[in-house]
């Protein structure tokens, strides 16, 4: 999990990243562990907290809310 994937994160990688998020790992620790910019896990943690795993898996920049 320590390889550089700054351009694209596939579904398998996102699923692996969500395991520590569920355990309560912070964005800095997650960024170091996954070798990614700090802002990315911060966004994923916020998305996961608001809409669950589906929000993180479908994070393509186009946000749609079902309200």
DSSP file (Angstrom, degrees, kcal/mol; ACC not computed):
  #  RESIDUE AA STRUCTURE BP1 BP2  ACC     N-H-->O    O-->H-N    N-H-->O    O-->H-N    TCO  KAPPA ALPHA  PHI   PSI    X-CA   Y-CA   Z-CA
    1    1 A X              0   0    0      0, 0.0    15,-0.0     0, 0.0     0, 0.0   0.000 360.0 360.0 360.0   3.2    0.0    0.0    0.0
    2    2 A X        +     0   0    0      2,-0.1     2,-0.1    33,-0.0    32,-0.1   0.333 360.0 113.5 -94.6   8.4    3.0    2.4    0.0
    3    3 A X  S    S-     0   0    0      1,-0.1     2,-0.6     2,-0.0     0, 0.0  -0.403  76.7 -98.3 -80.9 159.9    3.2    3.0   -3.7
    4    4 A X        +     0   0    0      1,-0.1     3,-0.1    -2,-0.1    32,-0.1  -0.658  48.3 159.8 -82.9 118.0    2.5    6.4   -5.3
    5    5 A X        +     0   0    0     30,-0.7    -1,-0.1    -2,-0.6    31,-0.0  -0.295  17.6 140.0-129.3  46.9   -1.0    6.7   -6.7
    6    6 A X        +     0   0    0      1,-0.2     3,-0.1    29,-0.1    -1,-0.1   0.774  69.6  49.6 -67.9 -26.2   -1.6   10.4   -6.8
    7    7 A X  S    S+     0   0    0      1,-0.3     2,-0.4    -3,-0.1    -1,-0.2   0.910 120.2   8.1 -81.1 -43.4   -3.4   10.4  -10.2
    8    8 A X        -     0   0    0      2,-0.0     2,-0.6    -3,-0.0    -1,-0.3  -0.995  52.6-160.4-148.2 134.2   -6.1    7.7   -9.7
    9    9 A X        -     0   0    0     -2,-0.4    -3,-0.0    -3,-0.1    -4,-0.0  -0.958  21.1-149.2-116.5 115.0   -7.4    5.6   -6.9
   10   10 A X     >  -     0   0    0     -2,-0.6     4,-2.2     1,-0.1     5,-0.2  -0.217  30.7 -98.7 -78.7 172.7   -9.3    2.5   -8.0
   11   11 A X  H  > S+     0   0    0      1,-0.2     4,-2.4     2,-0.2     5,-0.2   0.865 121.6  54.1 -61.9 -38.7  -12.1    0.9   -6.1
   12   12 A X  H  > S+     0   0    0      1,-0.2     4,-2.0     2,-0.2    -1,-0.2   0.907 109.5  47.6 -62.3 -42.0   -9.9   -1.7   -4.5
   13   13 A X  H  > S+     0   0    0      2,-0.2     4,-2.1     1,-0.2    -2,-0.2   0.905 111.3  50.8 -65.6 -41.8   -7.5    0.9   -3.1
   14   14 A X  H  X S+     0   0    0     -4,-2.2     4,-1.6     2,-0.2    -2,-0.2   0.891 108.7  52.0 -64.0 -39.4  -10.4    3.0   -1.8
   15   15 A X  H  X S+     0   0    0     -4,-2.4     4,-0.9     1,-0.2    -1,-0.2   0.914 110.3  48.5 -62.7 -42.2  -11.9   -0.1    0.0
   16   16 A X  H >X S+     0   0    0     -4,-2.0     4,-0.7     1,-0.2     3,-0.5   0.883 110.6  51.7 -63.5 -38.2   -8.5   -0.8    1.6
   17   17 A X  H 3X S+     0   0    0     -4,-2.1     4,-1.0     1,-0.2    -1,-0.2   0.783 102.4  60.4 -70.3 -27.2   -8.3    2.9    2.7
   18   18 A X  H 3X S+     0   0    0     -4,-1.6     4,-2.6     1,-0.2    -1,-0.2   0.748  89.2  71.5 -74.7 -22.7  -11.7    2.8    4.3
   19   19 A X  H <X S+     0   0    0     -4,-0.9     4,-1.3    -3,-0.5    -1,-0.2   0.951 103.0  40.0 -59.5 -50.8  -10.7    0.0    6.7
   20   20 A X  H  X>S+     0   0    0     -4,-0.7     5,-2.7     1,-0.2     4,-0.5   0.841 112.2  58.3 -67.1 -29.5   -8.5    2.4    8.8
   21   21 A X  H ><5S+     0   0    0     -4,-1.0     3,-1.3     1,-0.2    -2,-0.2   0.928 105.0  49.8 -63.2 -43.6  -11.1    5.1    8.4
   22   22 A X  H 3<5S+     0   0    0     -4,-2.6    -1,-0.2     1,-0.3    -2,-0.2   0.837 108.0  54.6 -61.6 -32.7  -13.7    2.9   10.1
   23   23 A X  H 3<5S-     0   0    0     -4,-1.3    -1,-0.3    -5,-0.2    -2,-0.2   0.556 124.9-103.6 -79.8  -7.6  -11.3    2.2   12.9
   24   24 A X  T <<5 +     0   0    0     -3,-1.3    -3,-0.2    -4,-0.5    -2,-0.1   0.636  59.8 164.4  98.0  15.4  -10.9    6.0   13.5
   25   25 A X      < -     0   0    0     -5,-2.7    -1,-0.2    -6,-0.1     2,-0.0  -0.428  35.2-121.2 -66.6 139.4   -7.5    6.7   11.9
   26   26 A X     >  -     0   0    0     -2,-0.1     4,-2.3     1,-0.1     5,-0.2  -0.254  20.4-107.2 -79.2 168.9   -6.9   10.4   11.3
   27   27 A X  H  > S+     0   0    0      1,-0.2     4,-2.5     2,-0.2    14,-0.2   0.864 115.8  52.2 -68.2 -37.4   -6.2   12.0    7.9
   28   28 A X  H  > S+     0   0    0      2,-0.2     4,-2.2     1,-0.2    -1,-0.2   0.939 112.7  44.5 -64.4 -46.2   -2.5   12.6    8.6
   29   29 A X  H  > S+     0   0    0      1,-0.2     4,-2.7     2,-0.2    -2,-0.2   0.917 114.8  49.1 -63.9 -43.3   -1.8    9.0    9.6
   30   30 A X  H  X S+     0   0    0     -4,-2.3     4,-2.4     1,-0.2    -1,-0.2   0.898 109.6  52.0 -63.5 -41.2   -3.8    7.7    6.7
   31   31 A X  H  X>S+     0   0    0     -4,-2.5     5,-1.8     2,-0.2     4,-0.8   0.913 113.0  44.7 -62.2 -43.4   -2.0   10.0    4.2
   32   32 A X  H  <5S+     0   0    0     -4,-2.2     3,-0.5     1,-0.2    -2,-0.2   0.923 114.5  48.7 -65.6 -43.8    1.4    8.8    5.5
   33   33 A X  H  <5S+     0   0    0     -4,-2.7    -2,-0.2     1,-0.2    -1,-0.2   0.857 120.3  36.2 -65.9 -35.7    0.3    5.1    5.4
   34   34 A X  H  <5S-     0   0    0     -4,-2.4   -29,-0.3    -5,-0.2    -1,-0.2   0.411 105.0-124.1-100.0   0.8   -1.1    5.3    1.9
   35   35 A X  T  <5 +     0   0    0     -4,-0.8   -30,-0.7    -3,-0.5     2,-0.3   0.963  66.1 126.8  54.3  59.7    1.5    7.7    0.4
   36   36 A X      < -     0   0    0     -5,-1.8    -1,-0.2   -32,-0.1    -2,-0.1  -0.929  69.0 -78.6-138.6 162.0   -1.0   10.3   -0.7
   37   37 A X    >>  -     0   0    0     -2,-0.3     3,-0.9     1,-0.1     4,-0.8  -0.313  43.2-119.9 -60.2 147.3   -1.6   14.1   -0.3
   38   38 A X  H 3> S+     0   0    0      1,-0.2     4,-1.3     2,-0.2    -1,-0.1   0.787 108.0  62.3 -61.8 -29.9   -3.1   14.9    3.1
   39   39 A X  H 3> S+     0   0    0      1,-0.2     4,-2.3     2,-0.2    -1,-0.2   0.841  94.5  62.3 -67.4 -33.3   -6.1   16.6    1.6
   40   40 A X  H <> S+     0   0    0     -3,-0.9     4,-2.4     1,-0.2    -1,-0.2   0.955 106.7  40.5 -62.8 -54.1   -7.4   13.4   -0.1
   41   41 A X  H  X S+     0   0    0     -4,-0.8     4,-2.6     1,-0.2    -1,-0.2   0.848 112.3  58.1 -64.9 -29.2   -7.9   11.3    3.0
   42   42 A X  H  X S+     0   0    0     -4,-1.3     4,-1.9     2,-0.2    -1,-0.2   0.933 109.6  44.0 -62.2 -44.2   -9.4   14.3    4.8
   43   43 A X  H  X S+     0   0    0     -4,-2.3     4,-2.6     2,-0.2    -2,-0.2   0.901 113.1  51.4 -65.9 -41.1  -12.0   14.6    2.0
   44   44 A X  H  X S+     0   0    0     -4,-2.4     4,-2.7     2,-0.2    -2,-0.2   0.890 108.9  50.8 -64.6 -39.0  -12.6   10.8    2.1
   45   45 A X  H  X S+     0   0    0     -4,-2.6     4,-2.3     2,-0.2    -1,-0.2   0.912 111.8  47.5 -65.3 -41.9  -13.1   10.9    5.9
   46   46 A X  H  X S+     0   0    0     -4,-1.9     4,-1.7     2,-0.2    -2,-0.2   0.924 113.7  47.5 -63.7 -44.2  -15.6   13.7    5.5
   47   47 A X  H  X S+     0   0    0     -4,-2.6     4,-2.8     1,-0.2     5,-0.5   0.913 112.3  49.5 -62.2 -42.9  -17.5   11.9    2.7
   48   48 A X  H  X S+     0   0    0     -4,-2.7     4,-1.6     1,-0.2    -1,-0.2   0.896 110.7  50.6 -64.1 -40.5  -17.5    8.7    4.7
   49   49 A X  H  < S+     0   0    0     -4,-2.3    -1,-0.2    -5,-0.2    -2,-0.2   0.818 118.0  37.8 -67.4 -30.9  -18.9   10.5    7.8
   50   50 A X  H  < S+     0   0    0     -4,-1.7    -2,-0.2    -5,-0.2    -1,-0.2   0.868 137.9   6.2 -90.2 -38.6  -21.7   12.2    5.8
   51   51 A X  H  < S-     0   0    0     -4,-2.8     3,-0.4     1,-0.3     4,-0.4   0.332  95.1-126.2-132.7   7.4  -22.8    9.5    3.3
   52   52 A X    >X  -     0   0    0     -4,-1.6     4,-1.0    -5,-0.5     3,-0.8  -0.258  57.9 -31.9  80.7-166.6  -21.0    6.3    4.1
   53   53 A X  H 3> S+     0   0    0      1,-0.2     4,-2.5     2,-0.2     3,-0.3   0.824 128.4  63.5 -63.0 -35.5  -18.9    4.0    1.9
   54   54 A X  H 3> S+     0   0    0     -3,-0.4     4,-1.8     1,-0.2    -1,-0.2   0.852  99.1  55.0 -60.8 -34.9  -20.8    4.7   -1.3
   55   55 A X  H <4 S+     0   0    0     -3,-0.8    -1,-0.2    -4,-0.4    -2,-0.2   0.881 111.4  43.7 -66.1 -38.3  -19.8    8.4   -1.2
   56   56 A X  H >< S+     0   0    0     -4,-1.0     3,-1.3    -3,-0.3    -2,-0.2   0.897 112.4  52.0 -74.4 -40.0  -16.2    7.5   -1.1
   57   57 A X  H 3< S+     0   0    0     -4,-2.5    -2,-0.2     1,-0.3    -1,-0.2   0.835 115.2  41.5 -66.4 -32.3  -16.4    4.9   -3.7
   58   58 A X  T 3< S+     0   0    0     -4,-1.8     2,-1.4    -5,-0.2    -1,-0.3   0.129  76.9 137.3-101.8  21.2  -18.1    7.2   -6.2
   59   59 A X    <   +     0   0    0     -3,-1.3     4,-0.1     1,-0.2    -3,-0.1  -0.524  10.9 139.7 -73.6  94.7  -16.0   10.2   -5.5
   60   60 A X  S    S-     0   0    0     -2,-1.4    -1,-0.2     2,-0.3     3,-0.1   0.308  78.6 -95.1-116.2   5.6  -15.4   11.6   -9.0
   61   61 A X  S    S+     0   0    0      1,-0.2     2,-0.8    -3,-0.1    -2,-0.1   0.223  99.7 105.0  98.2 -14.4  -15.8   15.3   -8.3
   62   62 A X        -     0   0    0     -4,-0.2     2,-0.5     2,-0.0    -2,-0.3  -0.863  56.9-163.6-102.4 102.4  -19.5   15.4   -9.2
   63   63 A X        +     0   0    0     -2,-0.8     2,-0.4    -3,-0.1    -4,-0.0  -0.741  11.0 178.7 -93.8 129.6  -21.4   15.6   -6.0
   64   64 A X        -     0   0    0     -2,-0.5     2,-0.4     2,-0.0    -2,-0.0  -0.997   9.9-160.1-128.4 131.1  -25.1   14.7   -6.0
   65   65 A X        -     0   0    0     -2,-0.4     2,-0.2     1,-0.0    -2,-0.0  -0.869  14.7-141.4-112.3 144.8  -27.3   14.8   -2.9
   66   66 A X              0   0    0     -2,-0.4    -1,-0.0     1,-0.2    -2,-0.0  -0.204 360.0 360.0-100.4  43.3  -30.6   13.0   -2.6
   67   67 A X              0   0    0     -2,-0.2    -1,-0.2     0, 0.0     0, 0.0   0.455 360.0 360.0 -98.9 360.0  -32.5   15.6   -0.6
